[in-house]
Amino acid sequence: MTELTKNKPIIIVGGGLAGLYTALQLEQLAIPYRLFEAKDKLGGRIYSEPPSDASLCHDLGPTWIFPHHHLMQTLVAQLGERLFQQYIAGAMIYQTNINTKPQIIEQGQGPLLHRVEGGLYQLILSLQAKLSPSNYQLNCQVDSLKKRGDNWQVVVKNNKDASIAVHETEHLILALPPRMIHQYLTPQNWASEALNTVLASVPTWMASQAKFVATYHKPFWREQGLAGQAFSRCGPMIEIHDASAKEQQGFALFGFIGLSSQAIKDLSVEQVKALCIKQLSLLFGKQAENYHCCYLKSWGNDTYVATANDIIEPPAHPFFDIKSFLPELSSLKLYLAGSEFAQEDAGYLEGALQAADSAIRLLKKNVMT
Ligand SMILES: Cc1cc2nc3c(=O)[nH]c(=O)nc-3n(C[C@H](O)[C@H](O)[C@H](O)COP(=O)(O)OP(=O)(O)OC[C@H]3O[C@@H](n4cnc5c(N)ncnc54)[C@H](O)[C@@H]3O)c2cc1C
């Protein structure tokens, strides 16, 4: 297998969870590969601003691992990371409008959701540590793809100095959402009309969301018998949860912001943060104003996650019927590993692992026969 791919390493596009998990499997199989990631850090939608204590990251992308997400739970254990339960003890708050007192609802519970101690970004750091640094390149945006006989020509633009490099490979793994493939990877050059159309139509899960996190020295809401959970009809945050990085450390609250991506863009970061803190103060009391740090991430304004359609369409679960395209993908030696390509749990973290597993299974079959 190594002989077959020695001169032309397999190329992986995208360094989010799906790309890194795929890379880990190739490392373990001793199959040479190169991974290109457009941003200056790995992780994709798994993202945290660097905190002062790297063991206490706060998730600005995904947070929860659901009870049936077994691949994720296994990966967390394999990487030596630990899970804890989302804090939900205590009352929740319901805010109808800014002129009436928010309503306290006792026993406002939810499903038991798992979280990674220190934030999901710990998984990315652990995965990254298992990869050989010479196998992945940051700031490398794949700009176009061409099929030349048996080979792919992968045009890579360095986002730092705008230099262009062309790489060749026989087997190509795309670990990014369908709409990102459509946006950057020129499927009009190599895909059938049907595949090209479907790539443009499958939405990217949570692509238009924005998240706000405020960190605190003390969990003052817990001390008042509150779960840190709130639902609001007036915003700017429409859903708020306890976002502490560990059970009894790195205390924080996070909220999904209900403003459109354009409205967030039209305000300054400081203005949006101030609006969120004001809302937290209204809901949880004045202590909310004594935050330690606060962070904002608008995914709708991230050009490597959201397209114009993701921003204007209502959120929808992705579904890509991979079976219809298997003959075409197989003849192209193209493997689709991003979460949105999973046949179950598409768009979720679990979907990223499922899609990556399927891609690796197909690749092994093609490379070995
Ligand atoms: C706000 C938010 C909350 C979420 N909450 C949850 C949750 O609680 N639980 C859950 O299970 N899931 C959740 N999700 C979904 C979860 O984040 C995704 O399922 C998962 O991270 C997808 O991983 P991926 O590797 O498939 O894609 P991505 O993480 O999108 O990775 C794709 C990578 O490709 C890179 N890229 C894009 N274009 C190019 C290019 N041209 N060249 C090179 N690189 C490129 C991107 O920069 C990115 O790093 C949430 C998502 C968001 C945004």
The ligand as a Gaussian input file, in Angstrom:
#p B3LYP/6-31G(d) Opt

LIG

0 1
 C      -22.020000      27.226000      16.568000
 C      -21.971000      25.752000      16.314000
 C      -22.436000      24.873000      17.279000
 C      -22.400000      23.494000      17.043000
 N      -22.808000      22.661000      18.054000
 C      -22.664000      21.320000      17.914000
 C      -22.863000      20.459000      19.025000
 O      -23.132000      20.909000      20.155000
 N      -22.738000      19.118000      18.816000
 C      -22.401000      18.588000      17.582000
 O      -22.326000      17.355000      17.453000
 N      -22.132000      19.406000      16.517000
 C      -22.251000      20.741000      16.659000
 N      -21.905000      21.582000      15.620000
 C      -21.457000      20.981000      14.355000
 C      -19.961000      20.560000      14.395000
 O      -19.190000      21.688000      14.676000
 C      -19.567000      19.960000      13.038000
 O      -20.306000      18.793000      12.798000
 C      -18.086000      19.526000      12.941000
 O      -17.220000      20.410000      13.584000
 C      -17.775000      19.382000      11.443000
 O      -16.431000      19.019000      11.250000
 P      -15.870000      18.881000       9.765000
 O      -14.419000      18.555000       9.891000
 O      -16.738000      17.976000       8.981000
 O      -16.060000      20.328000       9.100000
 P      -15.361000      21.721000       9.498000
 O      -15.151000      21.788000      10.964000
 O      -16.186000      22.781000       8.854000
 O      -13.930000      21.620000       8.808000
 C      -13.704000      21.958000       7.462000
 C      -12.324000      22.592000       7.365000
 O      -12.050000      22.866000       5.984000
 C      -11.386000      24.127000       5.909000
 N      -11.558000      24.652000       4.551000
 C      -12.674000      25.203000       3.995000
 N      -12.414000      25.541000       2.710000
 C      -11.129000      25.183000       2.453000
 C      -10.292000      25.258000       1.297000
 N      -10.735000      25.762000       0.141000
 N       -9.016000      24.806000       1.389000
 C       -8.538000      24.276000       2.560000
 N       -9.296000      24.188000       3.685000
 C      -10.577000      24.618000       3.624000
 C      -12.061000      24.973000       6.975000
 O      -11.273000      26.074000       7.346000
 C      -12.227000      23.931000       8.097000
 O      -11.111000      23.925000       8.961000
 C      -21.913000      22.976000      15.819000
 C      -21.438000      23.869000      14.843000
 C      -21.454000      25.242000      15.095000
 C      -20.917000      26.189000      14.055000

